Amino acid sequence: MIYKRAEDVVSNLDFNKCFIGGTDGNIDEILELVDRKLTKGGVIVANFVTNKYTKMIDKLKNYQLEVKLLNTSNFDGIMFRANNPVFIVKAVKN
């Protein structure tokens, strides 16, 4: 795990798997960088909580996609209270 901005380190790394989270709105730039480095069969997994990031799916035309929506709830002793849903995208490069 590297605790730096992706834009600052991706071009200097070799990898075949990448987890993307907490993009701070830079998903387009990060996907372009990762796509350039990722080889055929490489995997991207990303999570996000707002549906504005579903636009990333349009940028992954060269990938096999699997998209999940995860809903969780917390029990407060009386009832279950829903948390925000989380989108999880797995993309395998063709």
N, C-alpha and C positions, 0 to 999 in steps of 0.2 A: 504494500500500500504506500502510495506517495501522497503526501499532504501538501500539494501545490496546485496551482491552476493548470489545467490540462494544456492550455495553449502554450504554456511555458516549458513543458517537458515532453509532450508526445512525439515531437519530431526527432528527439534524441533517443527514443526507446525502440526496441524490437519486442513484439508481443503477438500472440495469436488469440488472446482473449482480453476483453475490456469491459469493466463495469463502469457505467456512467450514472452519477447521481449528484444532486446539488449543483447543477450547471449554472445557476444564477442568471439564466436567460441566454446563455451562449451556446445553446444546443446545436445550432446550424454550423458554427465554426468548429466546434468539437467534433461533430460527425464528419465533416470534411477532412479534418486532420486524421482521425481514426481510420476512416475509409482508405485514405492514401497508404497507410502503414499496414493495414490488416490484409493477410494473405487469404487465398481461397480456403474455405472451411473455417475461417476465423469466426469468433463469436463476440457479439456485443450484447450485453444485458444492461438495460436501463430501467430506472424507476422514477416515477414522478407522480405528483398529486393533482396537478391541474391539467385539464383536457387541452390546453393550448399546445402542449407538447405532443399531442397526437399528430401534429404536422410533421413530426420527425419520421413518421411511417412513410410519408410520400417521398422522403429523401432516401429511403432504403429499398429502392427498386431492384437492386442486384442481390437481394438477400431473401432467404426464406424466413418468414416472420411468424412468431407466436406471441399473441398479446393476451394478457390476463388482467382481470380487474379484481383486486383483493379488498374485501370489506371485513373490518374487524369491529368488535364492540367491547366495551369494558363493563363488567358487572359492578354496580355500586351498592349492592346489598338488597336493592329493591327491584331494579330492572337493568337490562342491558342498554347502554348508551353508545350509539354509533360513533365511530371515528371517521375521518375523511377516508374515502376509498383511495387505493394506491394502484396505479397502472404499472404493470411490469411487462417490458418488451424484450423478447429474445430474438436476435437476428443473426443468422448464419450466412456468411458471404458465399455466393455462388461462384 
